[in-house]
Amino acid sequence: MSIRREWQSFDYILLLIACGFALFGVFMVGAALSYMNPTGLPVRYTSQKLFFATGLLVLTAAAIVDYHFIARFYWLIYACMVILLLIVMAISSNDPTNTARWIRIGEHFAIQPSEFSKIFVIVFLAKFIDKYQASINNIYILAIIMALLVIPVVLILKQPALSACMVVAFIGACMIFASGLKARYILITILIIIPLVCLFMWDLNNKERVFIDKILGTYQVSRIDTYLNPERDSEEFYQTNASLTSLGSGMLKGKGYREGKYIPMGDNDFIFSVIGEQFGFIGCAGILLTLFIIVVKCLLTANRAQDMLGRLIAVGVAGKLSFEVFVNVGVATAILPNTGMPFPFLSSGGSSMWVNMACIGLVLNVGLFKTKSIFKG
Protein backbone atom coordinates (compact mmCIF):
# COMPACT_ATOMS: atom_id res chain seq x y z
CA MET A 1 0.00 0.00 0.00
CA SER A 2 1.36 3.44 -0.92
CA ILE A 3 0.28 6.94 -0.06
CA ARG A 4 -0.14 9.99 -2.26
CA ARG A 5 -0.92 13.64 -1.99
CA GLU A 6 -4.43 14.85 -2.60
CA TRP A 7 -4.38 18.62 -2.92
CA GLN A 8 -8.17 18.66 -2.87
CA SER A 9 -7.96 17.86 0.83
CA PHE A 10 -5.73 20.85 1.62
CA ASP A 11 -6.97 22.45 4.85
CA TYR A 12 -7.52 26.03 3.70
CA ILE A 13 -9.44 26.83 6.88
CA LEU A 14 -6.44 26.02 9.09
CA LEU A 15 -4.19 28.01 6.75
CA LEU A 16 -6.44 31.09 6.84
CA ILE A 17 -6.99 30.93 10.60
CA ALA A 18 -3.27 30.58 11.37
CA CYS A 19 -2.18 33.32 8.95
CA GLY A 20 -4.97 35.66 10.05
CA PHE A 21 -4.08 35.02 13.68
CA ALA A 22 -0.39 35.75 13.04
CA LEU A 23 -1.29 38.95 11.17
CA PHE A 24 -3.47 40.03 14.09
CA GLY A 25 -0.42 39.38 16.28
CA VAL A 26 1.64 41.82 14.21
CA PHE A 27 -0.90 44.59 14.87
CA MET A 28 -1.01 43.71 18.58
CA VAL A 29 2.77 43.90 18.82
CA GLY A 30 2.49 47.40 17.36
CA ALA A 31 -0.20 48.23 19.90
CA ALA A 32 1.95 46.94 22.77
CA LEU A 33 5.00 48.89 21.59
CA SER A 34 2.90 52.08 21.29
CA TYR A 35 2.57 52.07 25.11
CA MET A 36 6.23 53.09 25.35
CA ASN A 37 6.25 55.55 22.46
CA PRO A 38 2.80 56.78 21.39
CA THR A 39 4.21 59.10 18.72
CA GLY A 40 6.25 56.49 16.80
CA LEU A 41 6.79 52.75 16.81
CA PRO A 42 10.22 51.20 17.44
CA VAL A 43 12.17 49.23 14.83
CA ARG A 44 10.88 46.03 16.46
CA TYR A 45 7.46 46.62 14.89
CA THR A 46 8.98 46.75 11.42
CA SER A 47 10.98 43.64 12.26
CA GLN A 48 7.82 41.82 13.32
CA LYS A 49 6.15 42.61 10.00
CA LEU A 50 9.21 41.22 8.24
CA PHE A 51 9.10 38.10 10.42
CA PHE A 52 5.46 37.57 9.44
CA ALA A 53 6.21 37.95 5.72
CA THR A 54 9.15 35.55 5.85
CA GLY A 55 7.08 33.27 8.09
CA LEU A 56 4.62 32.85 5.24
CA LEU A 57 7.48 31.57 3.09
CA VAL A 58 8.52 29.17 5.87
CA LEU A 59 4.93 27.89 6.15
CA THR A 60 4.74 27.41 2.37
CA ALA A 61 7.99 25.45 2.28
CA ALA A 62 6.94 23.26 5.22
CA ALA A 63 3.59 22.54 3.55
CA ILE A 64 4.98 21.76 0.09
CA VAL A 65 8.13 19.73 0.79
CA ASP A 66 7.10 16.14 1.52
CA TYR A 67 7.38 15.61 5.28
CA HIS A 68 8.65 12.08 4.62
CA PHE A 69 11.57 13.64 2.76
CA ILE A 70 12.22 16.12 5.58
CA ALA A 71 12.15 13.33 8.17
CA ARG A 72 14.84 11.39 6.30
CA PHE A 73 17.36 13.84 7.72
CA TYR A 74 16.23 13.32 11.31
CA TRP A 75 19.70 12.60 12.65
CA LEU A 76 21.09 15.67 10.90
CA ILE A 77 18.25 17.73 12.37
CA TYR A 78 19.02 16.38 15.83
CA ALA A 79 22.75 17.10 15.42
CA CYS A 80 22.05 20.67 14.28
CA MET A 81 19.83 21.21 17.32
CA VAL A 82 22.48 19.99 19.76
CA ILE A 83 25.23 22.01 18.05
CA LEU A 84 23.17 25.21 18.19
CA LEU A 85 22.40 24.64 21.87
CA LEU A 86 26.09 23.99 22.60
CA ILE A 87 27.00 27.24 20.84
CA VAL A 88 24.57 29.06 23.14
CA MET A 89 26.23 27.42 26.15
CA ALA A 90 29.63 28.57 24.90
CA ILE A 91 28.30 32.12 24.55
CA SER A 92 26.81 32.05 28.06
CA SER A 93 30.14 30.89 29.55
CA ASN A 94 31.67 34.15 28.29
CA ASP A 95 28.80 36.22 29.65
CA PRO A 96 29.27 37.63 33.19
CA THR A 97 25.65 36.69 34.05
CA ASN A 98 26.06 33.13 32.66
CA THR A 99 22.88 33.75 30.68
CA ALA A 100 22.50 33.62 26.90
CA ARG A 101 19.65 32.44 24.68
CA TRP A 102 20.38 34.01 21.32
CA ILE A 103 23.01 33.58 18.64
CA ARG A 104 23.59 36.98 17.11
CA ILE A 105 24.19 37.19 13.37
CA GLY A 106 25.29 40.71 12.55
CA GLU A 107 24.21 43.79 14.45
CA HIS A 108 20.42 43.58 14.12
CA PHE A 109 19.61 39.88 13.76
CA ALA A 110 19.62 36.96 16.20
CA ILE A 111 18.13 33.47 16.37
CA GLN A 112 16.93 31.64 19.47
CA PRO A 113 17.96 27.95 19.28
CA SER A 114 15.65 26.94 22.13
CA GLU A 115 12.68 27.96 19.95
CA PHE A 116 13.93 26.00 16.95
CA SER A 117 14.55 23.01 19.24
CA LYS A 118 10.79 22.63 19.61
CA ILE A 119 10.20 21.83 15.95
CA PHE A 120 13.49 19.92 15.66
CA VAL A 121 12.34 17.63 18.49
CA ILE A 122 8.95 17.13 16.84
CA VAL A 123 10.46 16.00 13.52
CA PHE A 124 13.23 13.93 15.11
CA LEU A 125 11.06 12.08 17.62
CA ALA A 126 8.33 11.49 15.05
CA LYS A 127 10.78 9.78 12.71
CA PHE A 128 12.66 7.90 15.43
CA ILE A 129 9.46 6.57 17.01
CA ASP A 130 8.02 5.75 13.58
CA LYS A 131 11.15 3.73 12.75
CA TYR A 132 10.99 1.73 15.99
CA GLN A 133 7.22 1.81 16.46
CA ALA A 134 6.95 -1.98 16.52
CA SER A 135 9.30 -2.00 19.52
CA ILE A 136 7.96 1.11 21.26
CA ASN A 137 7.04 -0.90 24.37
CA ASN A 138 10.55 -2.33 24.62
CA ILE A 139 12.15 -0.82 27.71
CA TYR A 140 15.49 -0.34 25.91
CA ILE A 141 13.90 1.61 23.05
CA LEU A 142 12.03 3.76 25.56
CA ALA A 143 15.27 4.38 27.45
CA ILE A 144 16.99 5.50 24.23
CA ILE A 145 14.11 7.84 23.39
CA MET A 146 14.19 9.35 26.87
CA ALA A 147 17.98 9.79 26.72
CA LEU A 148 17.77 11.52 23.34
CA LEU A 149 15.04 13.81 24.70
CA VAL A 150 16.90 14.60 27.93
CA ILE A 151 19.95 15.95 26.07
CA PRO A 152 18.22 19.01 24.54
CA VAL A 153 16.12 19.50 27.68
CA VAL A 154 19.25 19.74 29.85
CA LEU A 155 21.07 21.97 27.37
CA ILE A 156 18.11 24.37 27.23
CA LEU A 157 17.80 24.36 31.03
CA LYS A 158 21.48 25.34 31.26
CA GLN A 159 20.94 28.56 29.24
CA PRO A 160 18.79 28.96 31.40
CA ALA A 161 15.43 28.86 29.56
CA LEU A 162 13.02 27.00 31.81
CA SER A 163 9.93 27.75 29.72
CA ALA A 164 11.39 26.35 26.48
CA CYS A 165 12.75 23.38 28.45
CA MET A 166 9.24 22.58 29.71
CA VAL A 167 7.76 22.88 26.21
CA VAL A 168 10.29 20.44 24.73
CA ALA A 169 9.67 17.97 27.57
CA PHE A 170 5.89 18.27 27.13
CA ILE A 171 6.16 17.76 23.37
CA GLY A 172 8.19 14.60 23.96
CA ALA A 173 5.67 13.28 26.49
CA CYS A 174 2.72 13.88 24.13
CA MET A 175 4.42 12.14 21.23
CA ILE A 176 5.56 9.15 23.29
CA PHE A 177 2.07 8.66 24.73
CA ALA A 178 0.56 8.90 21.22
CA SER A 179 2.92 6.26 19.82
CA GLY A 180 0.99 3.24 21.07
CA LEU A 181 2.58 3.06 24.50
CA LYS A 182 1.01 0.46 26.79
CA ALA A 183 -1.07 1.66 29.72
CA ARG A 184 1.33 0.20 32.28
CA TYR A 185 4.11 2.54 31.18
CA ILE A 186 1.78 5.52 31.42
CA LEU A 187 0.77 4.40 34.93
CA ILE A 188 4.41 3.97 35.96
CA THR A 189 5.20 7.46 34.66
CA ILE A 190 2.33 8.96 36.67
CA LEU A 191 3.47 7.10 39.81
CA ILE A 192 6.96 8.56 39.34
CA ILE A 193 5.84 12.11 38.55
CA ILE A 194 3.42 12.52 41.48
CA PRO A 195 6.04 11.94 44.23
CA LEU A 196 8.54 14.15 42.36
CA VAL A 197 6.01 16.99 42.23
CA CYS A 198 5.28 16.54 45.94
CA LEU A 199 9.02 16.59 46.68
CA PHE A 200 9.44 19.73 44.57
CA MET A 201 6.60 21.49 46.43
CA TRP A 202 8.02 20.41 49.78
CA ASP A 203 11.46 21.80 48.98
CA LEU A 204 9.92 24.94 47.52
CA ASN A 205 8.33 25.75 50.86
CA ASN A 206 11.47 25.02 52.89
CA LYS A 207 13.37 27.97 54.34
CA GLU A 208 16.63 26.16 53.57
CA ARG A 209 16.14 24.40 50.26
CA VAL A 210 17.80 21.10 49.52
CA PHE A 211 17.92 20.80 45.72
CA ILE A 212 15.80 23.41 43.89
CA ASP A 213 18.52 26.06 44.08
CA LYS A 214 20.93 23.61 42.47
CA ILE A 215 18.60 22.68 39.58
CA LEU A 216 17.12 26.08 38.73
CA GLY A 217 18.92 29.34 38.07
CA THR A 218 18.98 32.10 40.66
CA TYR A 219 16.58 34.34 38.74
CA GLN A 220 14.16 31.40 38.24
CA VAL A 221 14.09 30.70 41.98
CA SER A 222 13.61 34.42 42.56
CA ARG A 223 10.57 34.44 40.26
CA ILE A 224 9.04 31.52 42.13
CA ASP A 225 9.68 33.24 45.48
CA THR A 226 8.10 36.43 44.14
CA TYR A 227 5.07 34.44 42.98
CA LEU A 228 4.66 32.75 46.36
CA ASN A 229 5.41 35.89 48.38
CA PRO A 230 4.65 38.92 46.19
CA GLU A 231 4.87 41.30 49.14
CA ARG A 232 8.58 40.51 49.58
CA ASP A 233 9.71 42.20 46.40
CA SER A 234 7.16 44.50 44.83
CA GLU A 235 9.55 45.51 42.04
CA GLU A 236 9.86 41.95 40.72
CA PHE A 237 6.10 41.51 40.97
CA TYR A 238 5.51 44.77 39.10
CA GLN A 239 4.96 43.22 35.67
CA THR A 240 2.50 40.66 37.04
CA ASN A 241 0.59 43.39 38.90
CA ALA A 242 0.53 45.47 35.73
CA SER A 243 -0.79 42.44 33.83
CA LEU A 244 -3.65 41.91 36.27
CA THR A 245 -4.48 45.63 36.24
CA SER A 246 -4.44 45.63 32.47
CA LEU A 247 -6.74 42.62 32.16
CA GLY A 248 -9.15 44.02 34.76
CA SER A 249 -9.27 47.47 33.19
CA GLY A 250 -10.43 46.04 29.87
CA MET A 251 -13.63 44.71 31.44
CA LEU A 252 -16.06 43.20 28.90
CA LYS A 253 -15.34 45.01 25.62
CA GLY A 254 -12.00 46.70 26.26
CA LYS A 255 -10.81 50.26 25.72
CA GLY A 256 -10.16 49.99 22.00
CA TYR A 257 -7.14 49.45 19.80
CA ARG A 258 -3.99 51.21 21.11
CA GLU A 259 -5.91 52.68 24.02
CA GLY A 260 -4.06 50.80 26.78
CA LYS A 261 -1.32 52.07 29.07
CA TYR A 262 -0.60 49.59 31.86
CA ILE A 263 1.86 47.07 30.37
CA PRO A 264 5.36 48.29 29.52
CA MET A 265 7.32 45.86 27.32
CA GLY A 266 4.15 43.81 26.79
CA ASP A 267 4.85 42.81 23.20
CA ASN A 268 6.24 39.40 24.15
CA ASP A 269 5.31 37.44 27.27
CA PHE A 270 2.37 39.68 28.26
CA ILE A 271 0.73 40.22 24.88
CA PHE A 272 -2.39 38.46 26.22
CA SER A 273 -2.76 41.24 28.83
CA VAL A 274 -2.43 43.88 26.12
CA ILE A 275 -5.26 42.18 24.23
CA GLY A 276 -7.34 42.02 27.41
CA GLU A 277 -6.94 45.72 28.07
CA GLN A 278 -7.76 46.79 24.52
CA PHE A 279 -10.45 44.21 23.63
CA GLY A 280 -11.67 43.06 27.04
CA PHE A 281 -13.01 39.67 28.06
CA ILE A 282 -14.58 39.20 24.63
CA GLY A 283 -11.22 39.68 22.93
CA CYS A 284 -9.45 37.27 25.29
CA ALA A 285 -12.16 34.67 24.79
CA GLY A 286 -11.89 35.08 21.03
CA ILE A 287 -8.11 34.58 21.17
CA LEU A 288 -8.41 31.41 23.23
CA LEU A 289 -11.20 30.08 21.01
CA THR A 290 -9.04 30.64 17.92
CA LEU A 291 -6.11 28.74 19.43
CA PHE A 292 -8.51 25.99 20.50
CA ILE A 293 -9.70 25.64 16.90
CA ILE A 294 -6.11 25.46 15.64
CA VAL A 295 -5.21 22.77 18.19
CA VAL A 296 -8.36 20.77 17.38
CA LYS A 297 -7.51 21.03 13.67
CA CYS A 298 -4.06 19.61 14.43
CA LEU A 299 -5.57 16.72 16.42
CA LEU A 300 -8.09 15.97 13.67
CA THR A 301 -5.23 15.89 11.16
CA ALA A 302 -3.38 13.49 13.48
CA ASN A 303 -6.45 11.27 13.68
CA ARG A 304 -6.75 11.15 9.88
CA ALA A 305 -3.01 10.75 9.22
CA GLN A 306 -2.14 7.74 7.11
CA ASP A 307 1.08 6.85 8.92
CA MET A 308 2.60 7.07 12.39
CA LEU A 309 5.11 9.69 11.26
CA GLY A 310 2.41 12.14 10.22
CA ARG A 311 0.30 11.39 13.27
CA LEU A 312 3.15 12.12 15.66
CA ILE A 313 4.11 15.36 13.90
CA ALA A 314 0.54 16.68 14.21
CA VAL A 315 0.30 15.55 17.86
CA GLY A 316 3.62 17.22 18.64
CA VAL A 317 2.44 20.51 17.14
CA ALA A 318 -0.85 20.32 19.07
CA GLY A 319 1.04 19.65 22.30
CA LYS A 320 3.43 22.53 21.69
CA LEU A 321 0.72 25.10 20.99
CA SER A 322 -1.61 24.04 23.81
CA PHE A 323 1.14 23.99 26.45
CA GLU A 324 2.52 27.39 25.43
CA VAL A 325 -0.94 28.96 25.58
CA PHE A 326 -1.65 27.39 28.98
CA VAL A 327 1.57 28.71 30.51
CA ASN A 328 1.42 32.15 28.87
CA VAL A 329 -2.15 32.79 30.02
CA GLY A 330 -1.34 31.29 33.43
CA VAL A 331 1.50 33.79 33.86
CA ALA A 332 -0.58 36.73 32.62
CA THR A 333 -3.34 35.92 35.12
CA ALA A 334 -0.89 35.20 38.00
CA ILE A 335 -1.94 31.55 38.20
CA LEU A 336 1.66 30.55 37.41
CA PRO A 337 5.05 32.16 38.15
CA ASN A 338 6.56 34.33 35.44
CA THR A 339 8.47 31.95 33.15
CA GLY A 340 8.88 34.00 29.98
CA MET A 341 6.64 31.99 27.65
CA PRO A 342 5.65 33.61 24.32
CA PHE A 343 2.06 33.35 23.10
CA PRO A 344 2.02 31.38 19.80
CA PHE A 345 1.71 33.63 16.71
CA LEU A 346 1.01 36.77 18.78
CA SER A 347 4.17 37.52 20.76
CA SER A 348 7.03 39.40 19.12
CA GLY A 349 10.10 37.53 17.96
CA GLY A 350 11.30 36.07 14.69
CA SER A 351 12.33 32.63 15.92
CA SER A 352 8.94 32.03 17.54
CA MET A 353 7.07 33.24 14.45
CA TRP A 354 9.05 31.07 12.05
CA VAL A 355 8.73 27.97 14.23
CA ASN A 356 4.97 28.37 14.65
CA MET A 357 4.48 28.94 10.92
CA ALA A 358 6.65 25.90 10.14
CA CYS A 359 4.56 23.82 12.57
CA ILE A 360 1.33 24.78 10.80
CA GLY A 361 2.97 24.05 7.45
CA LEU A 362 3.91 20.56 8.60
CA VAL A 363 0.38 19.86 9.83
CA LEU A 364 -1.01 21.00 6.45
CA ASN A 365 1.57 18.74 4.81
CA VAL A 366 0.46 15.73 6.86
CA GLY A 367 -3.17 16.37 5.90
CA LEU A 368 -2.36 16.12 2.19
CA PHE A 369 -1.42 12.45 2.26
CA LYS A 370 -4.04 9.78 1.73
CA THR A 371 -3.88 6.03 1.30
CA LYS A 372 -3.73 5.04 -2.35
CA SER A 373 -6.22 2.33 -3.23
CA ILE A 374 -4.96 -0.73 -5.16
CA PHE A 375 -7.99 -0.32 -7.46
CA LYS A 376 -6.85 3.14 -8.62
CA GLY A 377 -4.09 3.87 -11.08
C-alpha positions as CSV (number, residue, x, y, z in Angstrom):
1,M,0.0,0.0,0.0
2,S,1.4,3.4,-0.9
3,I,0.3,6.9,-0.1
4,R,-0.1,10.0,-2.3
5,R,-0.9,13.6,-2.0
6,E,-4.4,14.9,-2.6
7,W,-4.4,18.6,-2.9
8,Q,-8.2,18.7,-2.9
9,S,-8.0,17.9,0.8
10,F,-5.7,20.9,1.6
11,D,-7.0,22.5,4.8
12,Y,-7.5,26.0,3.7
13,I,-9.4,26.8,6.9
14,L,-6.4,26.0,9.1
15,L,-4.2,28.0,6.8
16,L,-6.4,31.1,6.8
17,I,-7.0,30.9,10.6
18,A,-3.3,30.6,11.4
19,C,-2.2,33.3,9.0
20,G,-5.0,35.7,10.1
21,F,-4.1,35.0,13.7
22,A,-0.4,35.8,13.0
23,L,-1.3,39.0,11.2
24,F,-3.5,40.0,14.1
25,G,-0.4,39.4,16.3
26,V,1.6,41.8,14.2
27,F,-0.9,44.6,14.9
28,M,-1.0,43.7,18.6
29,V,2.8,43.9,18.8
30,G,2.5,47.4,17.4
31,A,-0.2,48.2,19.9
32,A,2.0,46.9,22.8
33,L,5.0,48.9,21.6
34,S,2.9,52.1,21.3
35,Y,2.6,52.1,25.1
36,M,6.2,53.1,25.3
37,N,6.3,55.5,22.5
38,P,2.8,56.8,21.4
39,T,4.2,59.1,18.7
40,G,6.2,56.5,16.8
41,L,6.8,52.8,16.8
42,P,10.2,51.2,17.4
43,V,12.2,49.2,14.8
44,R,10.9,46.0,16.5
45,Y,7.5,46.6,14.9
46,T,9.0,46.8,11.4
47,S,11.0,43.6,12.3
48,Q,7.8,41.8,13.3
49,K,6.2,42.6,10.0
50,L,9.2,41.2,8.2
51,F,9.1,38.1,10.4
52,F,5.5,37.6,9.4
53,A,6.2,38.0,5.7
54,T,9.1,35.5,5.9
55,G,7.1,33.3,8.1
56,L,4.6,32.8,5.2
57,L,7.5,31.6,3.1
58,V,8.5,29.2,5.9
59,L,4.9,27.9,6.1
60,T,4.7,27.4,2.4
61,A,8.0,25.4,2.3
62,A,6.9,23.3,5.2
63,A,3.6,22.5,3.6
64,I,5.0,21.8,0.1
65,V,8.1,19.7,0.8
66,D,7.1,16.1,1.5
67,Y,7.4,15.6,5.3
68,H,8.6,12.1,4.6
69,F,11.6,13.6,2.8
70,I,12.2,16.1,5.6
71,A,12.1,13.3,8.2
72,R,14.8,11.4,6.3
73,F,17.4,13.8,7.7
74,Y,16.2,13.3,11.3
75,W,19.7,12.6,12.6
76,L,21.1,15.7,10.9
77,I,18.2,17.7,12.4
78,Y,19.0,16.4,15.8
79,A,22.7,17.1,15.4
80,C,22.1,20.7,14.3
81,M,19.8,21.2,17.3
82,V,22.5,20.0,19.8
83,I,25.2,22.0,18.0
84,L,23.2,25.2,18.2
85,L,22.4,24.6,21.9
86,L,26.1,24.0,22.6
87,I,27.0,27.2,20.8
88,V,24.6,29.1,23.1
89,M,26.2,27.4,26.1
90,A,29.6,28.6,24.9
91,I,28.3,32.1,24.6
92,S,26.8,32.0,28.1
93,S,30.1,30.9,29.5
94,N,31.7,34.1,28.3
95,D,28.8,36.2,29.6
96,P,29.3,37.6,33.2
97,T,25.7,36.7,34.0
98,N,26.1,33.1,32.7
99,T,22.9,33.8,30.7
100,A,22.5,33.6,26.9
101,R,19.7,32.4,24.7
102,W,20.4,34.0,21.3
103,I,23.0,33.6,18.6
104,R,23.6,37.0,17.1
105,I,24.2,37.2,13.4
106,G,25.3,40.7,12.5
107,E,24.2,43.8,14.4
108,H,20.4,43.6,14.1
109,F,19.6,39.9,13.8
110,A,19.6,37.0,16.2
111,I,18.1,33.5,16.4
112,Q,16.9,31.6,19.5
113,P,18.0,28.0,19.3
114,S,15.7,26.9,22.1
115,E,12.7,28.0,20.0
116,F,13.9,26.0,17.0
117,S,14.5,23.0,19.2
118,K,10.8,22.6,19.6
119,I,10.2,21.8,15.9
120,F,13.5,19.9,15.7
121,V,12.3,17.6,18.5
122,I,8.9,17.1,16.8
123,V,10.5,16.0,13.5
124,F,13.2,13.9,15.1
125,L,11.1,12.1,17.6
126,A,8.3,11.5,15.0
127,K,10.8,9.8,12.7
128,F,12.7,7.9,15.4
129,I,9.5,6.6,17.0
130,D,8.0,5.7,13.6
131,K,11.2,3.7,12.8
132,Y,11.0,1.7,16.0
133,Q,7.2,1.8,16.5
134,A,7.0,-2.0,16.5
135,S,9.3,-2.0,19.5
136,I,8.0,1.1,21.3
137,N,7.0,-0.9,24.4
138,N,10.6,-2.3,24.6
139,I,12.2,-0.8,27.7
140,Y,15.5,-0.3,25.9
141,I,13.9,1.6,23.1
142,L,12.0,3.8,25.6
143,A,15.3,4.4,27.4
144,I,17.0,5.5,24.2
145,I,14.1,7.8,23.4
146,M,14.2,9.3,26.9
147,A,18.0,9.8,26.7
148,L,17.8,11.5,23.3
149,L,15.0,13.8,24.7
150,V,16.9,14.6,27.9
151,I,20.0,15.9,26.1
152,P,18.2,19.0,24.5
153,V,16.1,19.5,27.7
154,V,19.2,19.7,29.9
155,L,21.1,22.0,27.4
156,I,18.1,24.4,27.2
157,L,17.8,24.4,31.0
158,K,21.5,25.3,31.3
159,Q,20.9,28.6,29.2
160,P,18.8,29.0,31.4
161,A,15.4,28.9,29.6
162,L,13.0,27.0,31.8
163,S,9.9,27.8,29.7
164,A,11.4,26.3,26.5
165,C,12.7,23.4,28.4
166,M,9.2,22.6,29.7
167,V,7.8,22.9,26.2
168,V,10.3,20.4,24.7
169,A,9.7,18.0,27.6
170,F,5.9,18.3,27.1
171,I,6.2,17.8,23.4
172,G,8.2,14.6,24.0
173,A,5.7,13.3,26.5
174,C,2.7,13.9,24.1
175,M,4.4,12.1,21.2
176,I,5.6,9.2,23.3
177,F,2.1,8.7,24.7
178,A,0.6,8.9,21.2
179,S,2.9,6.3,19.8
180,G,1.0,3.2,21.1
181,L,2.6,3.1,24.5
182,K,1.0,0.5,26.8
183,A,-1.1,1.7,29.7
184,R,1.3,0.2,32.3
185,Y,4.1,2.5,31.2
186,I,1.8,5.5,31.4
187,L,0.8,4.4,34.9
188,I,4.4,4.0,36.0
189,T,5.2,7.5,34.7
190,I,2.3,9.0,36.7
191,L,3.5,7.1,39.8
192,I,7.0,8.6,39.3
193,I,5.8,12.1,38.5
194,I,3.4,12.5,41.5
195,P,6.0,11.9,44.2
196,L,8.5,14.2,42.4
197,V,6.0,17.0,42.2
198,C,5.3,16.5,45.9
199,L,9.0,16.6,46.7
200,F,9.4,19.7,44.6
201,M,6.6,21.5,46.4
202,W,8.0,20.4,49.8
203,D,11.5,21.8,49.0
204,L,9.9,24.9,47.5
205,N,8.3,25.8,50.9
206,N,11.5,25.0,52.9
207,K,13.4,28.0,54.3
208,E,16.6,26.2,53.6
209,R,16.1,24.4,50.3
210,V,17.8,21.1,49.5
211,F,17.9,20.8,45.7
212,I,15.8,23.4,43.9
213,D,18.5,26.1,44.1
214,K,20.9,23.6,42.5
215,I,18.6,22.7,39.6
216,L,17.1,26.1,38.7
217,G,18.9,29.3,38.1
218,T,19.0,32.1,40.7
219,Y,16.6,34.3,38.7
220,Q,14.2,31.4,38.2
221,V,14.1,30.7,42.0
222,S,13.6,34.4,42.6
223,R,10.6,34.4,40.3
224,I,9.0,31.5,42.1
225,D,9.7,33.2,45.5
226,T,8.1,36.4,44.1
227,Y,5.1,34.4,43.0
228,L,4.7,32.7,46.4
229,N,5.4,35.9,48.4
230,P,4.6,38.9,46.2
231,E,4.9,41.3,49.1
232,R,8.6,40.5,49.6
233,D,9.7,42.2,46.4
234,S,7.2,44.5,44.8
235,E,9.6,45.5,42.0
236,E,9.9,41.9,40.7
237,F,6.1,41.5,41.0
238,Y,5.5,44.8,39.1
239,Q,5.0,43.2,35.7
240,T,2.5,40.7,37.0
241,N,0.6,43.4,38.9
242,A,0.5,45.5,35.7
243,S,-0.8,42.4,33.8
244,L,-3.6,41.9,36.3
245,T,-4.5,45.6,36.2
246,S,-4.4,45.6,32.5
247,L,-6.7,42.6,32.2
248,G,-9.2,44.0,34.8
249,S,-9.3,47.5,33.2
250,G,-10.4,46.0,29.9
251,M,-13.6,44.7,31.4
252,L,-16.1,43.2,28.9
253,K,-15.3,45.0,25.6
254,G,-12.0,46.7,26.3
255,K,-10.8,50.3,25.7
256,G,-10.2,50.0,22.0
257,Y,-7.1,49.5,19.8
258,R,-4.0,51.2,21.1
259,E,-5.9,52.7,24.0
260,G,-4.1,50.8,26.8
261,K,-1.3,52.1,29.1
262,Y,-0.6,49.6,31.9
263,I,1.9,47.1,30.4
264,P,5.4,48.3,29.5
265,M,7.3,45.9,27.3
266,G,4.2,43.8,26.8
267,D,4.8,42.8,23.2
268,N,6.2,39.4,24.1
269,D,5.3,37.4,27.3
270,F,2.4,39.7,28.3
271,I,0.7,40.2,24.9
272,F,-2.4,38.5,26.2
273,S,-2.8,41.2,28.8
274,V,-2.4,43.9,26.1
275,I,-5.3,42.2,24.2
276,G,-7.3,42.0,27.4
277,E,-6.9,45.7,28.1
278,Q,-7.8,46.8,24.5
279,F,-10.4,44.2,23.6
280,G,-11.7,43.1,27.0
281,F,-13.0,39.7,28.1
282,I,-14.6,39.2,24.6
283,G,-11.2,39.7,22.9
284,C,-9.5,37.3,25.3
285,A,-12.2,34.7,24.8
286,G,-11.9,35.1,21.0
287,I,-8.1,34.6,21.2
288,L,-8.4,31.4,23.2
289,L,-11.2,30.1,21.0
290,T,-9.0,30.6,17.9
291,L,-6.1,28.7,19.4
292,F,-8.5,26.0,20.5
293,I,-9.7,25.6,16.9
294,I,-6.1,25.5,15.6
295,V,-5.2,22.8,18.2
296,V,-8.4,20.8,17.4
297,K,-7.5,21.0,13.7
298,C,-4.1,19.6,14.4
299,L,-5.6,16.7,16.4
300,L,-8.1,16.0,13.7
301,T,-5.2,15.9,11.2
302,A,-3.4,13.5,13.5
303,N,-6.4,11.3,13.7
304,R,-6.8,11.1,9.9
305,A,-3.0,10.8,9.2
306,Q,-2.1,7.7,7.1
307,D,1.1,6.8,8.9
308,M,2.6,7.1,12.4
309,L,5.1,9.7,11.3
310,G,2.4,12.1,10.2
311,R,0.3,11.4,13.3
312,L,3.2,12.1,15.7
313,I,4.1,15.4,13.9
314,A,0.5,16.7,14.2
315,V,0.3,15.5,17.9
316,G,3.6,17.2,18.6
317,V,2.4,20.5,17.1
318,A,-0.9,20.3,19.1
319,G,1.0,19.6,22.3
320,K,3.4,22.5,21.7
321,L,0.7,25.1,21.0
322,S,-1.6,24.0,23.8
323,F,1.1,24.0,26.4
324,E,2.5,27.4,25.4
325,V,-0.9,29.0,25.6
326,F,-1.7,27.4,29.0
327,V,1.6,28.7,30.5
328,N,1.4,32.1,28.9
329,V,-2.1,32.8,30.0
330,G,-1.3,31.3,33.4
331,V,1.5,33.8,33.9
332,A,-0.6,36.7,32.6
333,T,-3.3,35.9,35.1
334,A,-0.9,35.2,38.0
335,I,-1.9,31.5,38.2
336,L,1.7,30.5,37.4
337,P,5.1,32.2,38.1
338,N,6.6,34.3,35.4
339,T,8.5,31.9,33.1
340,G,8.9,34.0,30.0
341,M,6.6,32.0,27.7
342,P,5.7,33.6,24.3
343,F,2.1,33.3,23.1
344,P,2.0,31.4,19.8
345,F,1.7,33.6,16.7
346,L,1.0,36.8,18.8
347,S,4.2,37.5,20.8
348,S,7.0,39.4,19.1
349,G,10.1,37.5,18.0
350,G,11.3,36.1,14.7
351,S,12.3,32.6,15.9
352,S,8.9,32.0,17.5
353,M,7.1,33.2,14.5
354,W,9.1,31.1,12.1
355,V,8.7,28.0,14.2
356,N,5.0,28.4,14.7
357,M,4.5,28.9,10.9
358,A,6.6,25.9,10.1
359,C,4.6,23.8,12.6
360,I,1.3,24.8,10.8
361,G,3.0,24.0,7.5
362,L,3.9,20.6,8.6
363,V,0.4,19.9,9.8
364,L,-1.0,21.0,6.5
365,N,1.6,18.7,4.8
366,V,0.5,15.7,6.9
367,G,-3.2,16.4,5.9
368,L,-2.4,16.1,2.2
369,F,-1.4,12.5,2.3
370,K,-4.0,9.8,1.7
371,T,-3.9,6.0,1.3
372,K,-3.7,5.0,-2.3
373,S,-6.2,2.3,-3.2
374,I,-5.0,-0.7,-5.2
375,F,-8.0,-0.3,-7.5
376,K,-6.8,3.1,-8.6
377,G,-4.1,3.9,-11.1
